[in-house]
């Protein structure tokens, strides 16, 4: 069996295609790594959001216990009690 040498242009194209696959594979790896990091950051933010909602609920419960139901104007610091019917 004898070896056949392919044309330089054909060899160059085969090498270019192989290199393109390598480059795309590396790019995909970087994208997946960035996605993973973003997913982790999203989870951290959601956890902080949940904690903030709990903090708000605790604070509102304390205000209702102290002042009753009503509306708090956080700009002026005034509380308007709800009218009971």
Protein Blocks (a to p, Z undefined) as FASTA:
>chain_A
ZZddddfklmmmmmmmmmmmmmmmmmmmmmmmmmmmmmmmmmmmmmmmmmmmmmmmmmmm
mmmmmnopadddfknopacddddZZ
